């Protein structure tokens, strides 16, 4: 019996407000298997999640809310002001996320997926993903577009959004790791959909 070809593993990334998740959804609609690393991180830091015991032991009970989940607002303030604390948090959360991602990828391959898309917000910041991926897709836009989109959809103040952007990899750093770049400064989804469909053909969808 002929062996099934190994699916292509595509890393998808972009800064907050870039439209990365929208692109991931479009690829899933075209038939890709989508693995959302951010969602997995929320699961392991949710109530009684797999990361919570280590987070409590490392950072203290004040970083755990009444439901046994990560107090995200308190942790956000800590890691934005102290990069070494961010590294400690990532050292707890990222191995769990990657382990679960690998499991989901194996399941998708067993089900015959031709393309597995890993939606990874911090791909450019992390050296952990490169050996797991065949290519990287970056969704790119300017900082003002990012800020405007996040302000429209969230209750965050402008300075908080700017701090989040500053804490992420720079636009040039993300583009430097890209094999494919999708530009997404325009409003609406028509132009974005056209780019995604064109790019998807390159990856066998």
N, C-alpha and C positions, 0 to 999 in steps of 0.2 A: 504494500500500500504506500502510495506517495506521501511524503511528509508535507504537512501544511506549511506554507511560507510563514516565517516569523513576521508578526505585524510591525509596522513602522511605529516608533515611539517618538512622539513630537512633544517638546516642551513649549508651553504657551505662557508668556509673561508680559507684563506691562505695569506701569505705575498705577496708583490709585486713580480712578476716574478715567483711565485710558480707554475703557471699553473691552478689556480683556475677557471678562466673563460673558459679554455679549457675543464675542467671537467664538468663545468656547461653546456656547449654546448653538450657534449657527453650524459649527462643525459637527456637533452631536446630531443636529437635525439632518445633516448630510450623510450620517451613518457612522461617524467616529464614536469610539468608546471614550467617554470623558471621565477623568479622575481629577477631582477638585481637592488639591492639597489644603487649601484654606478651610474647606468644609471638614476635612479630616482633622485639622488642627482644632477646630471648634468642638469636634466630638471628643477628642482626647482631653480637652480642657473644660468640657461640660460637666454637669453634675456627676460626681463619682467617676469621672473619666480616667483613663489609664495614666494620664500625666499628673493627676491631682495630688497623689500621695507625695511624689517627689517635689512638686511645686510647694506644697505646705512645708515640707522638711527644709527646703532650700531658702524660701523667701519668708516663711512665717504664716501663721493662721490669718493674719489681716489681709492676705492676698487671696483668701478663699471666701466666697460669699455664703449666705445662709443656706443655699441649696447644694453646697459642696462643689460649686463651679469656680473657675477663675474669676476674680474681680477684675474685669478687663479695663475699666477706667483707671483703677489704682495702678495696675500693672503698666498700662500705657504711659502714665506719668513717670513711672520709674525708669522704664527702658528707653524713653526718649531723652531723659536727662543723663543716664548713665549707660553708655554703650556696653560696658562689661557685664551689666546685669541683663541686657538683651542677649548677649552671648550665652549666659548661663541658662536663660529661659529656652533659647533655641536648642541648647545642648540636651535639654529634657524632651522637648516637643518634637524636634525634627526626626530623631531616630524612630519614634513611634509612627509618625506620619509616613516615613519612607517605607517602613515595614508593611503598613497597611496598604500603601500604594502598590508595592510589589505584589501583594496578594491579589488585589483587584485587577492588576495588569495580567497576572497569570490566568485569572478567571475569564477576562475579556479575550485573551488569546485562545483559550480552550473553546470559547463560544464562536470563534471564527472572525474576530475583528480584524480588519485590514489596517486600521489606523487607531492607535491609542494616544489620546491627547492628555497630557499632564498639565493641568492649570496650576501654575506655581508662581505666586506673587513675588517671592524672594529668590527666584532662580538666579538672577545676576549676582545677588549678594552671597549666595551659597556655593561652595565648591563641591557639594555633596551629590549633585544631580548629573553632572556631565557624563559620567560613564554609563548612566542608565538611559541616555537619550540618543536618538539618531540625528535629530535636527532641533533647532530652536526657532520659534516664531515669536516676534516681538510686536505688540500693538503699541504704536507710538503716537503721541500728540504733545503739544506744548503745555507748559505748566499752567498757564491761564485757563486753558480748556479743562485741564484736570480739576482745578480749583472750582470753576463754575459748575461742573457736573456734580462734584461732591457736595457743594453747598446746596444745590437743588434737591438732592436726594436724602440729605442727612440733616441732623440738628447740630452739627459741629460748627464751631466758630471758624472764621477764616484763618486765624493764626494757628489753630489746631490743625487744620488741613495743610497749611504750609509746613508745619513741623513734621507731619507725617511724610510729606513729599521729600523734605530735606533728609529724613531718616532713611529713605529708600535709596537704591542705587540711582545714580544720575542718568539722565536721558542718554548721554553718550555711552555710559557704561553698559546700559541695556542693549543699545544698538551694536556695541562691539561684540556681544556674544550671539548676535542674531545670524541665522542662515536666511531667514525671510523676515521682512518688515512690512507691516500693514499700517498705513497712515490713517489716523482717525481723528482729525481735527474738525471735520465737517459735522454739522447737525444732521440728524436723521440717519436712517440705516441703509438707504438704497445704495449709496456709494460703497459703504462698508460691505454689504452683502455681495456686491459685484467683485470686490477684491477677495473676499473669502472663497467664493465659488471658483475664481480663477486659481487661487492658491491651492484649493482642495484637489484640483485635478493633478497638480504636481505630486500629490501624496496618495494618489490612487483611489480617490473617492468619486 
